[in-house]
């Protein structure tokens, strides 16, 4: 199966946001820390409206990182700022013009 994300708003908690993904019948909970929102997207105030707005504006990037962190086994995955660095690490490829 592949991981999909329902079009629902994340839930705000004082120390971050939670959102869900679906892998077939399995529901996976993701937890994005407030520090990840701050470090990656400039969110610095613990306010529900702003946190959810930042998430929605960056939903594609956040879901992409969540998808790469998901290994098909876990029920809850924590997304920290470091997860974004891992997701952005690509193999080095060199192209030469001859």
MIRO-267937 format. One line per 2 residues: their letters; for each residue y, x, z of N, C-alpha, C. Coordinates in steps of 0.02 Angstrom, whole numbers. Each point is the difference from the previous one (the first is absolute). Layout:
N
a) Y/X/Z/Y/X/Z/Y/X/Z  ...
END
This chain:
98
xx) -59/42/0/59/-42/0/62/44/0  56/-30/-15/63/37/2/47/-33/50
xx) 43/41/26/47/-23/51/59/-35/-33  16/-59/25/58/-38/-23/42/-18/60
xx) 62/-17/-13/46/-18/54/28/-70/-14  -13/-47/46/29/-67/-9/76/3/4
xx) 32/-45/-35/74/-2/-1/26/-35/63  -8/33/57/26/-27/63/44/54/33
xx) 47/-23/39/44/47/34/-38/37/54  19/62/13/-31/36/55/23/-29/67
xx) -36/15/52/20/-21/67/35/58/35  55/-16/31/39/51/36/-24/7/71
xx) -6/61/23/-13/17/69/50/54/18  19/6/61/52/47/20/-11/72/-24
xx) -62/19/-10/-12/70/-20/-26/5/-72  11/-52/-40/-20/3/-70/-15/-69/-29
xx) -34/1/-56/-18/-61/-36/-75/0/-12  -29/-60/-2/-70/-5/-20/-3/-46/-61
xx) -48/16/-44/-12/-41/-59/-74/4/-16  -23/-45/-42/-71/-2/-14/-16/12/-73
xx) -62/22/-10/-28/7/-67/-67/-35/-1  -24/-15/-59/-65/-33/-8/-44/42/-44
xx) -61/10/22/-51/33/-41/-59/-49/-2  -1/-42/-50/-49/-53/-2/12/-48/58
xx) -50/-9/41/6/-44/58/29/36/61  3/65/-3/22/41/56/76/3/3
xx) 28/-12/60/72/6/12/12/66/35  46/39/-27/17/65/29/72/-4/25
xx) 10/21/62/68/0/27/29/70/-6  62/2/-23/37/62/-6/58/-2/50
xx) 13/55/30/54/6/49/46/56/-26  63/-16/-14/48/50/-21/48/13/57
xx) 1/62/23/41/17/58/74/-2/-16  40/-13/51/73/0/-8/24/69/-21
xx) -32/53/24/21/67/-20/-14/12/-75  -53/-29/-27/-13/7/-72/54/-37/-40
xx) 19/-60/24/55/-36/-34/64/41/2  13/31/56/60/40/8/-1/63/-44
xx) -54/38/5/-4/63/-37/-4/-9/-75  -35/-51/-23/-9/-9/-72/53/-44/-33
xx) 28/-48/38/44/-48/-32/67/-9/35  15/41/51/65/-2/32/10/-57/50
xx) -53/-35/17/5/-54/49/6/30/69  53/-16/37/9/33/64/11/-48/58
xx) 6/-64/-13/12/-48/54/-61/-45/10  -18/-12/62/-57/-43/14/21/-74/-3
xx) 10/-24/-59/22/-69/-13/-49/-30/-51  -27/-58/15/-52/-31/-41/24/-11/-72
xx) 59/-29/-8/25/-15/-67/7/61/-43  29/53/27/10/62/-39/-67/33/-16
xx) -45/1/49/-65/32/-11/-38/-35/-56  -1/-65/1/-35/-39/-52/34/8/-67
xx) 66/3/-1/37/10/-62/-17/69/-31  -2/52/42/-18/67/-23/-71/-1/-29
xx) -45/-33/35/-69/-5/-24/-2/-34/-69  33/-56/-6/-1/-38/-63/30/40/-58
xx) 54/36/13/31/41/-52/-46/57/-22  -44/21/44/-43/58/-13/-74/-19/-1
xx) -13/-64/-9/-69/-26/4/-48/38/-46  19/13/-62/-46/33/-46/-21/69/25
xx) 49/39/24/-16/67/25/-43/-4/63  16/-47/44/-38/-8/62/-71/-22/-15
xx) -9/-48/-44/-67/-23/-17/-40/54/-36  34/41/-39/-34/55/-34/-28/50/51
xx) 40/16/50/-22/45/53/-57/-33/40  7/-64/15/-53/-36/36/-65/1/-40
xx) 5/-9/-65/-59/0/-43/-34/69/2  40/55/-2/-31/66/3/-29/17/68
xx) 28/-30/53/-26/13/67/-64/-39/14  -11/-54/-36/-58/-43/12/-63/32/-28
xx) -50/4/41/-63/31/-23/-58/-49/-3  14/-64/6/-52/-50/-5/-38/-12/65
xx) 15/36/51/-38/-3/62/40/-29/59  62/19/5/39/-16/60/25/-71/1
xx) 13/-24/59/29/-67/10/75/4/11  25/56/25/72/8/12/20/71/-19
xx) 53/6/-38/23/65/-24/73/7/20  17/56/31/68/15/20/33/42/-54
xx) 59/-22/-21/37/36/-52/59/35/34  -3/66/0/53/41/27/38/32/-58
xx) 54/35/14/38/34/-53/-44/51/-36  -46/31/36/-44/51/-31/-44/-30/-54
xx) -18/-63/6/-42/-33/-51/35/-1/-67  67/-4/1/38/0/-63/-5/69/-33
xx) 1/52/40/-7/68/-27/-69/8/-31  -52/-25/33/-68/6/-26/-6/-37/-67
xx) 30/-59/-4/-5/-40/-61/38/31/-58  50/40/15/40/31/-52/-27/68/-22
xx) -53/24/32/-30/64/-18/-46/-10/-59  19/29/-55/-40/-5/-61/-25/69/-19
xx) -55/4/-36/-23/65/-24/53/32/-46  7/64/5/48/35/-42/-29/6/-71
xx) 38/-20/-49/-22/5/-69/54/36/-39  -20/48/-38/48/38/-40/-12/-16/-74
xx) 53/-11/-35/-4/-12/-72/39/55/-35  -30/30/-50/33/55/-36/11/-20/-72
xx) 58/16/-25/16/-10/-70/-18/64/-36  -39/-4/-53/-18/61/-36/34/2/-66
END
